Amino acid sequence: MSKPCSSHERRGQALFAQHSQSCHGTEAVGETYTIEGLSNGDYLFARTLNGTMHGWHHTDEQLTQTILS
């Protein structure tokens, strides 16, 4: 049985669903690489946010700054 979410967690879930889920996916696994995206130097792929790849070594402050910029 999962523990109930705090109000901050519920707010974060709502914000993720509203602003990030469409690119990063429901499980925060990011985008699949495509030939079209790889051949366009200006294309920014939505990275994984679930702790399995790139983002794990950045501080919360760095991730927040990236999101807000």
PyMOL commands that set and color helices and strands:
alter all, ss='L'
color gray80, all
select helices_A, chain A and resi 7-19+21-24+35-39+54-57+60-68
alter helices_A, ss='H'
color red, helices_A
deselect
rebuild
show_as cartoon
